[in-house]
């Protein structure tokens, strides 16, 4: 019995290709950019206000959110 190593991208995404992503739709591109900027801003604010310890103790590892 031999194990063949499939391409990792094909294993994860299956038949989904880069052509399947709708880059030609401006509303989707603008929304993605907005979400990425907001996510980076939230990470920056959490780091600036040093809330990682609080989030770790009170949210990520807690059973009672």
Secondary structure, 3 states (H helix, E strand, C coil): CCCCCCCHHHHHHCCCCHHHCCCCCHHHHHHHHHHHHHHHHHHHHHHHCCCHHHHHHHHHCCCCC
